[in-house]
Amino acid sequence: MTVVGVVGAGVMGVGVAQNFAQTGHQVVLVDLDKATLEQALTQIERNGRLSRLVGGPAVDVDAMMAAITVDVELAALGDAEVVVENITENWDLKRQLYGSLDQVCSPETIFIVNTSALPITKVASVTRRPDRVIGVHFMNPVPMKSAVELIPGHHTSPETVRRTRDILGAIGKKAIEVKDSAGFVSNRVLMLTVNEAAYLVHEGVADASTVDEVFRECFGHPMGPLETADLIGVDTILYSVEVLYDSYADSKYRPCPLLKHMTDAGLHGRKAGKGFYTYDEYGRVLPTR
Ligand code: NAD
């Protein structure tokens, strides 16, 4: 049984931990504090119980929960064969974390970087194992999504690519490989769209529900860009747009001030109960008009 370390127990870490645990892997989930980890376990258990109802597989919840241990110390990842990192989209935090992970993990351990936009080669450069660092851009909610972007860095070895493909196959994910470039394919496009949608609200052209209505009703998209922003996390959207802005030094990625304001105000979307929309405890949108 593969031992998988999962660092960061937020929106993505919860989904990644659940996905590995429900497919027979041993998971060690690490975050900064116990309260976050307890909340994550509660959420994983609830998601496991609801899996069938929302179109996912039937989950043996007891077996899944028994496969997960939680810890606030990175040292708990000493036996992990692979570590999936899902911490806040912030270069300084990630740089510091990878320096520490490099020390506590075996030199053989593969580091999977789950980032929205940071170049994988840049992350790999702060470790002594750039051949064993690879990007996997998981989609949200992780257990419900069947494909990921797979991003080898400049030094990622063919063996690491092969093993990562095997690991992804074991949790039911198709890997779509793209070259290493900030934002990859998905978020070069999606983050610009969401940022521009936020500008429409910021400038008073339309309110959030009208913007989303246009995308749903006119284009047939299942979700509008601002519903998507709330699902991803408004703070994560802002940080990702900032990474794109820094990476390309191109004004087309200028972050919308409304995203900054909402991030400062704690309006982080579904995970916070409020963003462009307001949510109940089950993540259902409460009526606004
Ligand atoms: P989040 O804000 O929901 O959670 C981040 C978690 O990381 C928090 O619980 C925080 O306490 C923890 N953390 C921060 N620093 C840490 C450290 N040094 N050690 C351990 N834990 C630490 O963020 P998220 O939405 O889960 O995103 C995580 C990563 O995944 C980001 O890089 C993001 O860009 C990427 N991502 C997000 C989505 C999405 O839809 N939200 C999709 C794909 C990729």
Residues whose N, C-alpha, C, O or C-beta is under 5 A from the ligand:
A	BS01	NAD	V7 G8 A9 G10 V11 M12 G13 V30 D31 L32 T36 N86 I87 T88 E89 L93 L97 N114 T115 S116 F138 N140 L231 I232 G233 T236
